[in-house]
Each structure stands twice: as structure tokens, then as C-alpha cells.
Amino acid sequence: MEMNDKKLQVSAIKDGTVIDHIPASNLFKVINILNLNKVETQMTFGSNFGSKKLGSKAIIKLSDVFFADNDINKIALVAPEAKLNIIRDYKVVEKKIVEVPESIKGIAKCMNPKCITNHEGIVTKFTVVSKKDVAIKCHYCEKITDAEHMEIL
């Protein structure tokens, strides 16, 4: 038997969500943003798959998990190309594309070391000032953080 006949197959899910086209380097950021460490149903994730669009991508499959649109849109901060496939009875019944939201709360850290959110127990709040090359403006100190410097809480 030749080695190239062997393929590892990830089992299909009956009902749930598949998040595809995540930049490979941001897989764990997506897991953190969506609090997937608290998911108690079957979750499969893989990284460094070839992708024409991204070069290298990650994918997450969640059994019996569905997200509200505002949760989905949070991942646009770190995975703006992400696509969600909603699975019912082993079939894709809906495809969703993430969109960067107008504002975000409690997801990212303000990059200004003097900002009140970094010293008092205040939840961060940002207005999105650029959706294409994601940039967010702190509600408290008005400092702008770009995607490159964004730190996910």
C-alpha cells in the first residue's frame, strides 16, 4: 500500500458550525474571542492547511454550537476573511460571512499604557474607525489601535 493513499479524515458533524478561512496564526485568538474553551460538545480544529486566499488557514468544527451574529462579528477583528457554515443534518443550510462590527466591548486591550482601562477595572470600549485594515479607537483615551498592535483579552 502506498503512503499517499492514507488520508486523515475529520468526521462530519450532524448539527453545528464550521468556521473556515481563519488565518492560521490567529486560530487561538478566535478560540479566545468566542470562549470556545468553555464549549462542552465536540470541537475539532486544525491549522496550517493550504489556502489559495490566505496561504495557510485554520478551521474549527463545533458540534451543536450556533452563534449570535454579534458574536460572529467579533472574530472579524482577527479573521476578517472567515466564513461560517451552519450545518443541519450533515448539510450546509446557511453560509455566513463575518463583518467587522461598528463597535466592540471587552474584547481588545487599549494599547495606550496610560489609558484608564489598563489601570482601573473598566471594560474596554472601542469604535471601529476602519473596517478594511481593522483599526479601533478607544472610547476613553481616543488612542487608535491598528490590527498589527491589537491585543485580544
C-alpha positions in Angstrom: 0.0 0.0 0.0 1.4 3.4 -0.9 1.6 6.1 1.7 -0.3 8.7 -0.4 -3.4 6.5 -0.1 -3.6 7.4 3.6 -5.7 10.5 4.5 -6.8 11.6 7.9 -10.5 12.5 7.7 -12.1 14.8 10.2 -15.6 13.4 10.9 -18.5 15.3 9.6 -20.8 17.0 12.2 -24.6 16.4 12.2 -25.6 19.8 13.5 -23.3 22.8 14.3 -21.0 25.4 12.9 -17.8 25.2 10.9 -15.6 28.3 10.9 -13.4 28.3 7.9 -10.7 30.7 6.4 -9.2 31.7 9.7 -5.6 32.9 9.3 -3.5 30.0 10.7 -1.7 32.4 13.1 -4.9 33.6 14.6 -6.6 30.3 15.4 -6.2 30.6 19.1 -7.3 34.3 19.1 -10.6 33.1 17.5 -10.9 30.4 20.2 -10.4 33.0 22.9 -12.8 35.6 21.4 -15.6 33.1 21.2 -14.8 31.5 24.6 -14.5 28.1 22.9 -12.6 26.7 25.9 -16.0 26.6 27.6 -17.7 24.5 24.9 -18.7 21.1 26.2 -19.7 19.5 22.9 -17.3 18.0 20.4 -14.9 20.5 18.9 -12.3 19.8 16.2 -9.8 22.3 15.0 -6.9 22.2 12.6 -4.3 24.6 11.4 -1.8 25.2 8.6 -4.0 23.9 5.8 -3.1 25.2 2.4 -5.3 28.1 1.2 -5.2 30.0 -2.1 -6.5 33.1 -0.4 -4.6 33.1 2.9 -1.6 30.9 2.2 -2.2 29.0 5.4 -5.5 28.7 7.1 -7.2 27.1 10.2 -10.6 25.6 10.6 -12.9 25.0 13.6 -15.8 22.5 13.7 -18.3 22.8 16.6 -20.9 20.2 17.1 -24.3 21.5 18.3 -23.0 25.1 18.7 -24.5 28.1 16.9 -23.6 31.8 17.3 -25.4 35.0 17.5 -24.4 37.5 14.7 -22.8 39.9 17.2 -20.5 37.0 18.4 -19.6 36.0 14.9 -18.7 39.6 14.0 -16.2 39.8 16.9 -14.0 37.3 15.1 -13.7 39.7 12.1 -11.1 41.6 14.2 -8.7 38.7 13.8 -10.2 36.7 11.0 -11.8 39.2 8.5 -12.0 36.5 5.7 -13.7 33.9 7.9 -16.7 32.1 6.7 -19.2 30.2 8.8 -21.1 27.2 7.5 -24.2 26.3 9.5 -24.8 22.6 9.4 -28.1 20.8 10.0 -28.5 17.1 9.4 -25.0 16.9 7.8 -25.8 19.5 5.2 -24.7 23.2 4.9 -28.0 25.1 5.3 -26.6 28.6 5.6 -23.3 30.4 4.9 -22.4 33.5 6.9 -19.6 36.0 6.2 -18.2 37.9 9.2 -18.4 41.6 9.2 -16.4 44.0 11.3 -18.9 45.5 13.9 -19.3 49.2 14.4 -18.1 49.0 18.0 -16.6 46.4 20.3 -16.6 46.0 24.0 -14.4 43.9 26.3 -12.6 42.0 23.5 -9.4 44.0 22.9 -6.9 45.8 25.1 -6.2 49.5 24.7 -2.6 49.9 23.5 -2.2 53.2 25.5 -0.3 52.2 28.7 -1.8 55.3 30.4 -5.4 54.5 29.5 -7.8 54.2 32.5 -8.8 50.7 31.2 -5.3 49.4 31.9 -5.3 50.6 35.5 -8.9 50.5 36.8 -11.2 47.5 36.3 -13.0 49.2 33.4 -14.3 47.2 30.5 -12.7 48.4 27.2 -14.9 50.0 24.6 -13.9 50.9 21.1 -15.4 52.4 18.0 -14.2 50.8 14.8 -12.7 53.6 12.6 -11.5 51.3 9.8 -13.1 48.1 8.7 -10.8 47.3 5.8 -7.5 47.4 7.7 -9.1 47.0 11.1 -8.4 49.9 13.4 -10.2 50.7 16.6 -10.5 53.9 18.7 -10.6 53.8 22.5 -13.8 55.3 23.9 -11.9 56.6 27.0 -8.5 57.9 25.7 -9.2 58.1 22.0 -6.0 56.3 21.1 -6.3 54.3 17.8 -5.1 50.7 17.7 -4.4 49.0 14.4 -4.7 45.3 13.7 -1.0 44.8 14.0 -0.9 46.1 17.6 -4.3 44.7 18.7 -4.1 42.5 21.8 -7.1 40.3 22.4 -8.2 40.0 26.0 
